[in-house]
Amino acid sequence: MEGGNSPNLQLQQLPLATAAVSVQPHTDSFSYKENLIGALLAIFGHLISSIALNLQKYSHIKLAGSKDPRAYFKTKTWWCGFLLLVLGELGVFSSYAFAPLSLIVPLSAVSVIASAIIGIIFIKEKWKPKEFLRRYVLSFLGCGLAIVGTYLLVTFGPNSHERMTAENITRHLVSWPFLLYVLVEIIVFCLLLYFYKEKNANYIVVILLLVALLGSVTVVTVKAVAGMVVVSIQGTLQLDSPIFYIMLVCMIATAVYQATFLAQASQLYDSAQIASVGYILSTTAAISAGATFYLDFTGEDVLHICMFALGCLVAFLGVFLITRNRKKPVPFEPYISMDAMPGMQNMHDKGIAVQPDLKASFSYGALENNDNMPEIYTPATLPIVQEQHGPKGVSAPPYRVLEHSKKD
């Protein structure tokens, strides 16, 4: 009896053990509806955020030159942009609770598309039709490719769903694929940080790789926090679990360090380069993190994975073409740097550049008060030639240089 009943007991216990260690993808229509809800929330959030940032930028441009550095706080345009930005970020945050991580992250290309379209519609310069098409053909092509890539991402995105409970997140956190991924990420991050800080490797790829590695941790924690909040709202409280606060702290810390490295990159490189390279690196790192932590591609067939990869490549190319066409800002220097001229004195007083003297003076860019300067750097006086009629045979200098004193 015992020998006959033991196979039945094993068969009954096998599904329970399998369900505890694996994530089964949903294949019903409700899971696709969740994907659609998450994708629409992400698209809506990125679109609203892009409009909000352009509104705030417009407010700053209108108040350029104002004596009050915080005058934009008094404008309705800036506050409207701020409220829209909060609404957009809430939309993106909530989208992580419905759709897989690998589907939501690449949809940030929508913000690049929206910024390009807003820039073309509200352009202030007047162009002839031929010049306009020639100048913005790359932007139109990039927007088209990015839209096609977004469609492929939404259509062939991963369809793996699970409840973001504290138990599931803890199980993913201690799984060996993610532990191996975190180990490799820590080693690469430390090496990049060493070359960036100690070897002064201020390359854009190095800085944005640091941002991408931190961003992969950020999106993993954002999905965990958003999912646990939604599960708590649905009736199963998850906010009393320690893993929720661990994920929350990691999310805030990595986001702050991301902003720090992005600020350093913006001081060295153009914003268009940062947008294109950062989008490619951050999306690749985030998809890898989602595939190892949440097992997004478990149960997906080869066709869906290949079409999803194709959608990512098309979106990458579209974003690259959009940002490739942006104008590079030309820095304006309102003074002449005297350091570049050999043999000239440094004309800076405690780091403040000296403006050129527009008064009637022979010394362009000289200081108004020359009393404290050495006599050799005072404005030179033109030589005056005077004829001298002396006796014959007596040599006399053909000209005489007038003495110039500081008092004169």
ZAFI-962234 format. One record per residue (C-alpha): residue in one letter; x, y, z. Coordinates in nm, 4 decimals, always signed. Layout:
// ZAFI-962234
+------+----------+----------+----------+
! resn !        x !        y !        z !
+------+----------+----------+----------+
!    a !        X !        Y !        Z !
...
+------+----------+----------+----------+
// end
This chain:
// ZAFI-962234
+------+----------+----------+----------+
! resn !        x !        y !        z !
+------+----------+----------+----------+
!    m !  +0.0000 !  +0.0000 !  +0.0000 !
!    e !  +0.2746 !  +0.2413 !  +0.0868 !
!    g !  +0.4643 !  +0.1630 !  -0.2322 !
!    g !  +0.1516 !  +0.2096 !  -0.4412 !
!    n !  +0.0532 !  +0.5393 !  -0.2805 !
!    s !  +0.3971 !  +0.7064 !  -0.2892 !
!    p !  +0.3885 !  +0.7919 !  -0.6669 !
!    n !  +0.0495 !  +0.9570 !  -0.6206 !
!    l !  +0.1783 !  +1.1642 !  -0.3314 !
!    q !  +0.4762 !  +1.2754 !  -0.5367 !
!    l !  +0.2543 !  +1.3722 !  -0.8308 !
!    q !  +0.0294 !  +1.5740 !  -0.6022 !
!    q !  +0.3213 !  +1.7637 !  -0.4442 !
!    l !  +0.5080 !  +1.8361 !  -0.7684 !
!    p !  +0.2899 !  +2.1264 !  -0.8961 !
!    l !  +0.3139 !  +2.3012 !  -0.5578 !
!    a !  +0.6932 !  +2.2872 !  -0.5551 !
!    t !  +0.7148 !  +2.4005 !  -0.9159 !
!    a !  +0.4848 !  +2.6961 !  -0.8535 !
!    a !  +0.7024 !  +2.8083 !  -0.5641 !
!    v !  +1.0227 !  +2.8425 !  -0.7649 !
!    s !  +0.9137 !  +2.9435 !  -1.1157 !
!    v !  +0.7142 !  +3.2186 !  -1.2764 !
!    q !  +0.4476 !  +3.1036 !  -1.5171 !
!    p !  +0.3589 !  +3.3496 !  -1.7945 !
!    h !  -0.0066 !  +3.4374 !  -1.8354 !
!    t !  -0.1555 !  +3.3535 !  -2.1718 !
!    d !  -0.5121 !  +3.4675 !  -2.1159 !
!    s !  -0.6673 !  +3.7858 !  -2.2507 !
!    f !  -0.6489 !  +3.9615 !  -1.9138 !
!    s !  -0.2675 !  +3.9537 !  -1.9176 !
!    y !  -0.2629 !  +4.1234 !  -2.2582 !
!    k !  -0.5047 !  +4.3803 !  -2.1202 !
!    e !  -0.2599 !  +4.4480 !  -1.8356 !
!    n !  +0.0188 !  +4.4916 !  -2.0909 !
!    l !  -0.1934 !  +4.7403 !  -2.2833 !
!    i !  -0.2832 !  +4.9346 !  -1.9676 !
!    g !  +0.0808 !  +4.9530 !  -1.8611 !
!    a !  +0.1984 !  +5.0564 !  -2.2094 !
!    l !  -0.0685 !  +5.3279 !  -2.2387 !
!    l !  +0.0165 !  +5.4623 !  -1.8939 !
!    a !  +0.3873 !  +5.4751 !  -1.9848 !
!    i !  +0.3195 !  +5.6470 !  -2.3187 !
!    f !  +0.0843 !  +5.8952 !  -2.1541 !
!    g !  +0.3332 !  +5.9661 !  -1.8756 !
!    h !  +0.6296 !  +6.0246 !  -2.1082 !
!    l !  +0.4189 !  +6.2422 !  -2.3393 !
!    i !  +0.2899 !  +6.4608 !  -2.0549 !
!    s !  +0.6388 !  +6.4863 !  -1.9016 !
!    s !  +0.7846 !  +6.6024 !  -2.2326 !
!    i !  +0.5175 !  +6.8716 !  -2.2693 !
!    a !  +0.5745 !  +6.9789 !  -1.9084 !
!    l !  +0.9509 !  +7.0156 !  -1.9527 !
!    n !  +0.9031 !  +7.2220 !  -2.2680 !
!    l !  +0.6564 !  +7.4486 !  -2.0871 !
!    q !  +0.9050 !  +7.5073 !  -1.8073 !
!    k !  +1.1811 !  +7.5687 !  -2.0599 !
!    y !  +0.9580 !  +7.8238 !  -2.2384 !
!    s !  +0.8984 !  +7.9990 !  -1.9062 !
!    h !  +1.2725 !  +8.0222 !  -1.8379 !
!    i !  +1.3402 !  +8.1577 !  -2.1875 !
!    k !  +1.0733 !  +8.4270 !  -2.1521 !
!    l !  +1.2277 !  +8.5432 !  -1.8233 !
!    a !  +1.5874 !  +8.5393 !  -1.9444 !
!    g !  +1.7693 !  +8.8488 !  -1.8229 !
!    s !  +1.5338 !  +8.9099 !  -1.5337 !
!    k !  +1.6899 !  +9.0563 !  -1.2210 !
!    d !  +1.4974 !  +8.8146 !  -1.0010 !
!    p !  +1.6522 !  +8.4660 !  -1.0448 !
!    r !  +1.3313 !  +8.3037 !  -0.9159 !
!    a !  +1.0839 !  +8.5042 !  -1.1178 !
!    y !  +0.9566 !  +8.1895 !  -1.2898 !
!    f !  +0.7901 !  +8.0880 !  -0.9622 !
!    k !  +0.5420 !  +8.3685 !  -1.0207 !
!    t !  +0.4393 !  +8.2517 !  -1.3684 !
!    k !  +0.1416 !  +8.0283 !  -1.4421 !
!    t !  +0.3300 !  +7.8589 !  -1.7270 !
!    w !  +0.6003 !  +7.7192 !  -1.4995 !
!    w !  +0.3529 !  +7.5921 !  -1.2416 !
!    c !  +0.1390 !  +7.4354 !  -1.5134 !
!    g !  +0.4495 !  +7.2552 !  -1.6391 !
!    f !  +0.5333 !  +7.1438 !  -1.2854 !
!    l !  +0.1880 !  +6.9943 !  -1.2273 !
!    l !  +0.1967 !  +6.8193 !  -1.5640 !
!    l !  +0.5427 !  +6.6823 !  -1.4804 !
!    v !  +0.4153 !  +6.5341 !  -1.1538 !
!    l !  +0.1185 !  +6.3822 !  -1.3381 !
!    g !  +0.3454 !  +6.2326 !  -1.6044 !
!    e !  +0.5838 !  +6.0811 !  -1.3523 !
!    l !  +0.2910 !  +5.9272 !  -1.1642 !
!    g !  +0.1713 !  +5.7717 !  -1.4895 !
!    v !  +0.5127 !  +5.6202 !  -1.5621 !
!    f !  +0.5457 !  +5.4995 !  -1.2027 !
!    s !  +0.2075 !  +5.3268 !  -1.2045 !
!    s !  +0.2770 !  +5.1618 !  -1.5422 !
!    y !  +0.5444 !  +4.9420 !  -1.3835 !
!    a !  +0.2773 !  +4.7750 !  -1.1688 !
!    f !  +0.0847 !  +4.6443 !  -1.4729 !
!    a !  +0.3311 !  +4.5545 !  -1.7506 !
!    p !  +0.6671 !  +4.3759 !  -1.7468 !
!    l !  +0.9776 !  +4.5832 !  -1.6880 !
!    s !  +1.1294 !  +4.4999 !  -2.0272 !
!    l !  +0.8225 !  +4.6438 !  -2.2004 !
!    i !  +0.7932 !  +4.9702 !  -2.0057 !
!    v !  +1.1559 !  +5.0870 !  -2.0171 !
!    p !  +1.1990 !  +5.1162 !  -2.3994 !
!    l !  +0.8822 !  +5.3252 !  -2.4200 !
!    s !  +1.0797 !  +5.6251 !  -2.2926 !
!    a !  +1.1486 !  +5.6909 !  -2.6621 !
!    v !  +0.8054 !  +5.8570 !  -2.6639 !
!    s !  +0.9480 !  +6.1544 !  -2.4745 !
!    v !  +1.2189 !  +6.1993 !  -2.7399 !
!    i !  +0.9585 !  +6.1810 !  -3.0187 !
!    a !  +0.7353 !  +6.4338 !  -2.8425 !
!    s !  +1.0242 !  +6.6756 !  -2.7823 !
!    a !  +1.1239 !  +6.6576 !  -3.1493 !
!    i !  +0.7675 !  +6.7231 !  -3.2703 !
!    i !  +0.7199 !  +7.0120 !  -3.0259 !
!    g !  +1.0505 !  +7.1625 !  -3.1383 !
!    i !  +0.9500 !  +7.1450 !  -3.5057 !
!    i !  +0.5983 !  +7.2863 !  -3.4512 !
!    f !  +0.7041 !  +7.5761 !  -3.2310 !
!    i !  +1.0213 !  +7.6617 !  -3.4224 !
!    k !  +1.0772 !  +8.0372 !  -3.4407 !
!    e !  +1.3043 !  +8.0499 !  -3.7431 !
!    k !  +1.1550 !  +8.0901 !  -4.0908 !
!    w !  +1.2767 !  +7.8440 !  -4.3529 !
!    k !  +1.1958 !  +7.7923 !  -4.7162 !
!    p !  +1.0140 !  +7.4642 !  -4.7869 !
!    k !  +1.3187 !  +7.3036 !  -4.9486 !
!    e !  +1.5501 !  +7.4091 !  -4.6665 !
!    f !  +1.2973 !  +7.2963 !  -4.4070 !
!    l !  +1.2667 !  +6.9471 !  -4.5560 !
!    r !  +1.6426 !  +6.9210 !  -4.6040 !
!    r !  +1.7106 !  +7.0235 !  -4.2486 !
!    y !  +1.4449 !  +6.8131 !  -4.0775 !
!    v !  +1.4393 !  +6.5037 !  -4.2965 !
!    l !  +1.6423 !  +6.3159 !  -4.0341 !
!    s !  +1.3993 !  +6.4197 !  -3.7614 !
!    f !  +1.0979 !  +6.3060 !  -3.9650 !
!    l !  +1.2683 !  +5.9763 !  -4.0453 !
!    g !  +1.3739 !  +5.9290 !  -3.6828 !
!    c !  +1.0217 !  +5.9956 !  -3.5546 !
!    g !  +0.8813 !  +5.7425 !  -3.8022 !
!    l !  +1.1311 !  +5.4761 !  -3.7014 !
!    a !  +1.0770 !  +5.5417 !  -3.3313 !
!    i !  +0.6986 !  +5.5075 !  -3.3744 !
!    v !  +0.7430 !  +5.1802 !  -3.5649 !
!    g !  +0.9786 !  +5.0538 !  -3.2946 !
!    t !  +0.7303 !  +5.1486 !  -3.0224 !
!    y !  +0.4547 !  +4.9590 !  -3.2050 !
!    l !  +0.6724 !  +4.6470 !  -3.2273 !
!    l !  +0.7612 !  +4.6759 !  -2.8592 !
!    v !  +0.3970 !  +4.6950 !  -2.7516 !
!    t !  +0.2870 !  +4.4166 !  -2.9877 !
!    f !  +0.5638 !  +4.1649 !  -2.9226 !
!    g !  +0.6591 !  +4.2621 !  -2.5676 !
!    p !  +0.6963 !  +3.9991 !  -2.2940 !
!    n !  +0.3746 !  +3.8780 !  -2.1366 !
!    s !  +0.4986 !  +3.7511 !  -1.8006 !
!    h !  +0.2963 !  +3.8666 !  -1.4992 !
!    e !  +0.2977 !  +3.7932 !  -1.1289 !
!    r !  +0.1731 !  +3.9594 !  -0.8142 !
!    m !  +0.4350 !  +4.1850 !  -0.6579 !
!    t !  +0.4075 !  +4.0452 !  -0.3087 !
!    a !  +0.6858 !  +4.0636 !  -0.0545 !
!    e !  +0.7333 !  +3.6867 !  -0.0754 !
!    n !  +0.7785 !  +3.6871 !  -0.4527 !
!    i !  +1.0181 !  +3.9816 !  -0.4487 !
!    t !  +1.2299 !  +3.8226 !  -0.1760 !
!    r !  +1.2442 !  +3.5006 !  -0.3735 !
!    h !  +1.3616 !  +3.6871 !  -0.6837 !
!    l !  +1.6134 !  +3.8820 !  -0.4800 !
!    v !  +1.7964 !  +3.5693 !  -0.3587 !
!    s !  +1.7771 !  +3.3764 !  -0.6866 !
!    w !  +2.1153 !  +3.2763 !  -0.8276 !
!    p !  +2.0690 !  +3.4379 !  -1.1743 !
!    f !  +2.0088 !  +3.7770 !  -1.0175 !
!    l !  +2.2875 !  +3.7346 !  -0.7629 !
!    l !  +2.5280 !  +3.6548 !  -1.0473 !
!    y !  +2.4003 !  +3.9540 !  -1.2446 !
!    v !  +2.4457 !  +4.1853 !  -0.9442 !
!    l !  +2.7998 !  +4.0556 !  -0.8889 !
!    v !  +2.8976 !  +4.1272 !  -1.2497 !
!    e !  +2.7296 !  +4.4683 !  -1.2341 !
!    i !  +2.9148 !  +4.5647 !  -0.9152 !
!    i !  +3.2505 !  +4.4647 !  -1.0644 !
!    v !  +3.1877 !  +4.6591 !  -1.3866 !
!    f !  +3.0587 !  +4.9600 !  -1.1930 !
!    c !  +3.3658 !  +4.9702 !  -0.9660 !
!    l !  +3.6014 !  +4.9438 !  -1.2647 !
!    l !  +3.4237 !  +5.2238 !  -1.4502 !
!    l !  +3.4190 !  +5.4405 !  -1.1378 !
!    y !  +3.7928 !  +5.3828 !  -1.0875 !
!    f !  +3.8782 !  +5.4877 !  -1.4429 !
!    y !  +3.6428 !  +5.7844 !  -1.4218 !
!    k !  +3.7691 !  +5.9181 !  -1.0874 !
!    e !  +4.1352 !  +5.8114 !  -1.0817 !
!    k !  +4.2307 !  +5.7994 !  -1.4499 !
!    n !  +4.0145 !  +6.0973 !  -1.5570 !
!    a !  +3.8398 !  +5.8898 !  -1.8243 !
!    n !  +3.5690 !  +6.1502 !  -1.8885 !
!    y !  +3.4295 !  +5.9728 !  -2.1928 !
!    i !  +3.0573 !  +5.9940 !  -2.2539 !
!    v !  +3.0261 !  +5.6153 !  -2.2742 !
!    v !  +3.1944 !  +5.5723 !  -1.9338 !
!    i !  +2.9708 !  +5.8258 !  -1.7586 !
!    l !  +2.6494 !  +5.7030 !  -1.9175 !
!    l !  +2.7387 !  +5.3403 !  -1.8459 !
!    l !  +2.7563 !  +5.4364 !  -1.4786 !
!    v !  +2.4129 !  +5.5952 !  -1.5170 !
!    a !  +2.2776 !  +5.2872 !  -1.6975 !
!    l !  +2.4014 !  +5.0448 !  -1.4319 !
!    l !  +2.2444 !  +5.2544 !  -1.1576 !
!    g !  +1.9297 !  +5.2888 !  -1.3665 !
!    s !  +1.8910 !  +4.9121 !  -1.3975 !
!    v !  +1.8710 !  +4.8897 !  -1.0188 !
!    t !  +1.6338 !  +5.1866 !  -1.0090 !
!    v !  +1.3777 !  +5.0348 !  -1.2466 !
!    v !  +1.3887 !  +4.6984 !  -1.0656 !
!    t !  +1.3112 !  +4.8692 !  -0.7345 !
!    v !  +1.0508 !  +5.0989 !  -0.8924 !
!    k !  +0.8561 !  +4.8008 !  -1.0250 !
!    a !  +0.8760 !  +4.6313 !  -0.6846 !
!    v !  +0.7575 !  +4.9411 !  -0.4965 !
!    a !  +0.4799 !  +5.0209 !  -0.7469 !
!    g !  +0.3630 !  +4.6597 !  -0.7566 !
!    m !  +0.3504 !  +4.6296 !  -0.3777 !
!    v !  +0.1559 !  +4.9558 !  -0.3519 !
!    v !  -0.1024 !  +4.8293 !  -0.6057 !
!    v !  -0.1338 !  +4.4934 !  -0.4286 !
!    s !  -0.1868 !  +4.6797 !  -0.0992 !
!    i !  -0.4583 !  +4.8935 !  -0.2572 !
!    q !  -0.6276 !  +4.5778 !  -0.3855 !
!    g !  -0.6612 !  +4.4498 !  -0.0275 !
!    t !  -0.3453 !  +4.2525 !  +0.0566 !
!    l !  -0.1242 !  +4.4793 !  +0.2686 !
!    q !  +0.2436 !  +4.4680 !  +0.1676 !
!    l !  +0.3668 !  +4.7962 !  +0.3131 !
!    d !  +0.4455 !  +4.6407 !  +0.6505 !
!    s !  +0.7132 !  +4.4159 !  +0.5018 !
!    p !  +1.0836 !  +4.5115 !  +0.5421 !
!    i !  +1.1541 !  +4.4322 !  +0.1748 !
!    f !  +0.9270 !  +4.7227 !  +0.0734 !
!    y !  +1.1409 !  +4.9766 !  +0.2583 !
!    i !  +1.4637 !  +4.8172 !  +0.1369 !
!    m !  +1.3451 !  +4.8596 !  -0.2206 !
!    l !  +1.2270 !  +5.2142 !  -0.1494 !
!    v !  +1.5656 !  +5.3200 !  -0.0087 !
!    c !  +1.7515 !  +5.1599 !  -0.3006 !
!    m !  +1.5200 !  +5.3345 !  -0.5472 !
!    i !  +1.5813 !  +5.6795 !  -0.3966 !
!    a !  +1.9585 !  +5.6309 !  -0.3548 !
!    t !  +2.0206 !  +5.5069 !  -0.7094 !
!    a !  +1.8008 !  +5.7819 !  -0.8549 !
!    v !  +1.9999 !  +6.0491 !  -0.6701 !
!    y !  +2.3343 !  +5.9115 !  -0.7890 !
!    q !  +2.1963 !  +5.8870 !  -1.1431 !
!    a !  +2.1094 !  +6.2551 !  -1.1338 !
!    t !  +2.4597 !  +6.3356 !  -1.0082 !
!    f !  +2.6344 !  +6.1554 !  -1.2944 !
!    l !  +2.3911 !  +6.3005 !  -1.5479 !
!    a !  +2.4676 !  +6.6515 !  -1.4217 !
!    q !  +2.8391 !  +6.5853 !  -1.4661 !
!    a !  +2.7812 !  +6.4522 !  -1.8168 !
!    s !  +2.5731 !  +6.7570 !  -1.9127 !
!    q !  +2.8660 !  +6.9823 !  -1.8234 !
!    l !  +3.0978 !  +6.7985 !  -2.0640 !
!    y !  +2.8790 !  +6.6901 !  -2.3561 !
!    d !  +2.5863 !  +6.8048 !  -2.5645 !
!    s !  +2.2358 !  +6.7148 !  -2.4479 !
!    a !  +2.1572 !  +6.5459 !  -2.7805 !
!    q !  +2.4474 !  +6.3030 !  -2.7394 !
!    i !  +2.3462 !  +6.2317 !  -2.3810 !
!    a !  +1.9858 !  +6.1649 !  -2.4882 !
!    s !  +2.0732 !  +5.9180 !  -2.7650 !
!    v !  +2.3625 !  +5.7309 !  -2.6000 !
!    g !  +2.1927 !  +5.7329 !  -2.2596 !
!    y !  +1.8692 !  +5.5916 !  -2.4005 !
!    i !  +2.0487 !  +5.3040 !  -2.5738 !
!    l !  +2.2670 !  +5.2090 !  -2.2766 !
!    s !  +1.9974 !  +5.2533 !  -2.0108 !
!    t !  +1.7386 !  +5.0541 !  -2.2063 !
!    t !  +1.9811 !  +4.7673 !  -2.2680 !
!    a !  +2.0824 !  +4.7526 !  -1.9011 !
!    a !  +1.7212 !  +4.7728 !  -1.7803 !
!    i !  +1.6022 !  +4.4939 !  -2.0129 !
!    s !  +1.8875 !  +4.2728 !  -1.8908 !
!    a !  +1.7921 !  +4.3435 !  -1.5293 !
!    g !  +1.4261 !  +4.2667 !  -1.5954 !
!    a !  +1.5131 !  +3.9409 !  -1.7714 !
!    t !  +1.7263 !  +3.8216 !  -1.4776 !
!    f !  +1.5244 !  +3.9530 !  -1.1825 !
!    y !  +1.1612 !  +3.9238 !  -1.2937 !
!    l !  +1.2206 !  +3.6547 !  -1.5624 !
!    d !  +1.0303 !  +3.8643 !  -1.8173 !
!    f !  +1.1039 !  +3.6386 !  -2.1146 !
!    t !  +1.0178 !  +3.3088 !  -1.9473 !
!    g !  +0.7933 !  +3.1043 !  -2.1778 !
!    e !  +0.8215 !  +3.3459 !  -2.4729 !
!    d !  +0.8779 !  +3.1908 !  -2.8142 !
!    v !  +1.1691 !  +3.2779 !  -3.0427 !
!    l !  +0.9534 !  +3.4825 !  -3.2820 !
!    h !  +0.8297 !  +3.7187 !  -3.0095 !
!    i !  +1.1810 !  +3.7631 !  -2.8679 !
!    c !  +1.3289 !  +3.8379 !  -3.2122 !
!    m !  +1.0526 !  +4.0849 !  -3.2994 !
!    f !  +1.0930 !  +4.2539 !  -2.9610 !
!    a !  +1.4698 !  +4.2849 !  -3.0222 !
!    l !  +1.3968 !  +4.4272 !  -3.3679 !
!    g !  +1.1617 !  +4.6823 !  -3.2132 !
!    c !  +1.4371 !  +4.7898 !  -2.9715 !
!    l !  +1.6887 !  +4.8302 !  -3.2556 !
!    v !  +1.4429 !  +5.0325 !  -3.4655 !
!    a !  +1.3630 !  +5.2560 !  -3.1672 !
!    f !  +1.7369 !  +5.3001 !  -3.0986 !
!    l !  +1.7957 !  +5.4071 !  -3.4586 !
!    g !  +1.5000 !  +5.6454 !  -3.4495 !
!    v !  +1.6177 !  +5.8170 !  -3.1308 !
!    f !  +1.9700 !  +5.8450 !  -3.2727 !
!    l !  +1.8439 !  +6.0141 !  -3.5904 !
!    i !  +1.6211 !  +6.2527 !  -3.3945 !
!    t !  +1.8995 !  +6.3680 !  -3.1652 !
!    r !  +2.1539 !  +6.3716 !  -3.4483 !
!    n !  +1.9780 !  +6.6654 !  -3.6147 !
!    r !  +1.9731 !  +6.8965 !  -3.3134 !
!    k !  +2.1720 !  +7.2155 !  -3.3234 !
!    k !  +2.4858 !  +7.2249 !  -3.1152 !
!    p !  +2.4920 !  +7.5289 !  -2.8886 !
!    v !  +2.7684 !  +7.7761 !  -2.9706 !
!    p !  +2.9171 !  +7.9252 !  -2.6548 !
!    f !  +2.9290 !  +8.3054 !  -2.6509 !
!    e !  +3.2230 !  +8.4794 !  -2.4875 !
!    p !  +3.1466 !  +8.8469 !  -2.4140 !
!    y !  +3.5124 !  +8.9327 !  -2.3488 !
!    i !  +3.8500 !  +8.8776 !  -2.5059 !
!    s !  +4.0713 !  +8.6336 !  -2.3219 !
!    m !  +4.4157 !  +8.7889 !  -2.2843 !
!    d !  +4.5660 !  +8.4606 !  -2.1620 !
!    a !  +4.5814 !  +8.3234 !  -2.5142 !
!    m !  +4.8219 !  +8.5992 !  -2.6251 !
!    p !  +5.1858 !  +8.5244 !  -2.5515 !
!    g !  +5.3693 !  +8.7777 !  -2.3384 !
!    m !  +5.0534 !  +8.9427 !  -2.2080 !
!    q !  +4.9594 !  +8.9814 !  -1.8478 !
!    n !  +4.6636 !  +8.7951 !  -1.7043 !
!    m !  +4.3801 !  +9.0460 !  -1.7246 !
!    h !  +4.1547 !  +8.8672 !  -1.4770 !
!    d !  +4.0863 !  +9.0087 !  -1.1358 !
!    k !  +3.9973 !  +8.7257 !  -0.8946 !
!    g !  +3.8466 !  +8.5184 !  -1.1718 !
!    i !  +3.6253 !  +8.7948 !  -1.3111 !
!    a !  +3.6842 !  +8.8651 !  -1.6771 !
!    v !  +3.7675 !  +9.2194 !  -1.7789 !
!    q !  +3.5297 !  +9.3760 !  -2.0286 !
!    p !  +3.6794 !  +9.5617 !  -2.3269 !
!    d !  +3.7063 !  +9.9365 !  -2.2781 !
!    l !  +3.4768 ! +10.0986 !  -2.5333 !
!    k !  +3.5947 ! +10.4538 !  -2.4561 !
!    a !  +3.8390 ! +10.6496 !  -2.6690 !
!    s !  +4.1564 ! +10.4668 !  -2.5862 !
!    f !  +4.4475 ! +10.3254 !  -2.7816 !
!    s !  +4.4635 ! +10.0213 !  -2.5534 !
!    y !  +4.1751 !  +9.7836 !  -2.6405 !
!    g !  +4.0713 !  +9.5822 !  -2.3388 !
!    a !  +4.2929 !  +9.7739 !  -2.0950 !
!    l !  +4.1890 !  +9.8567 !  -1.7434 !
!    e !  +4.0534 ! +10.2028 !  -1.6766 !
!    n !  +4.2873 ! +10.2644 !  -1.3892 !
!    n !  +4.6467 ! +10.1833 !  -1.4767 !
!    d !  +4.8041 ! +10.3175 !  -1.1571 !
!    n !  +4.8516 !  +9.9743 !  -1.0076 !
!    m !  +5.0062 !  +9.8221 !  -1.3179 !
!    p !  +5.3767 !  +9.8164 !  -1.4012 !
!    e !  +5.5027 ! +10.0844 !  -1.6288 !
!    i !  +5.5807 !  +9.8361 !  -1.9051 !
!    y !  +5.2107 !  +9.7493 !  -1.9412 !
!    t !  +5.0873 ! +10.1084 !  -1.9644 !
!    p !  +4.9442 ! +10.2160 !  -2.2980 !
!    a !  +5.2224 ! +10.2972 !  -2.5401 !
!    t !  +5.2652 ! +10.6451 !  -2.6876 !
!    l !  +5.3257 ! +10.7010 !  -3.0537 !
!    p !  +5.6750 ! +10.8364 !  -3.1334 !
!    i !  +5.6871 ! +11.1972 !  -3.2506 !
!    v !  +5.9439 ! +11.2950 !  -3.5105 !
!    q !  +6.0894 ! +11.6431 !  -3.4814 !
!    e !  +6.3465 ! +11.7970 !  -3.7118 !
!    q !  +6.6409 ! +11.9628 !  -3.5421 !
!    h !  +6.8425 ! +12.2363 !  -3.7209 !
!    g !  +7.1841 ! +12.2283 !  -3.5607 !
!    p !  +7.5200 ! +12.3376 !  -3.6891 !
!    k !  +7.6650 ! +12.1526 !  -3.9787 !
!    g !  +7.8783 ! +11.8556 !  -3.8993 !
!    v !  +7.7051 ! +11.7983 !  -3.5686 !
!    s !  +7.5096 ! +11.4779 !  -3.5651 !
!    a !  +7.1713 ! +11.4937 !  -3.4060 !
!    p !  +6.9094 ! +11.2269 !  -3.3598 !
!    p !  +6.6459 ! +11.2398 !  -3.6321 !
!    y !  +6.3659 ! +11.2238 !  -3.3811 !
!    r !  +6.2954 ! +11.2473 !  -3.0119 !
!    v !  +6.0627 ! +11.0260 !  -2.8046 !
!    l !  +5.8496 ! +11.2171 !  -2.5621 !
!    e !  +5.8596 ! +11.0917 !  -2.2063 !
!    h !  +5.5250 ! +10.9645 !  -2.0819 !
!    s !  +5.4448 ! +10.9636 !  -1.7162 !
!    k !  +5.1517 ! +10.8140 !  -1.5342 !
!    k !  +5.0312 ! +11.1536 !  -1.4182 !
!    d !  +5.0061 ! +11.2761 !  -1.7812 !
+------+----------+----------+----------+
// end
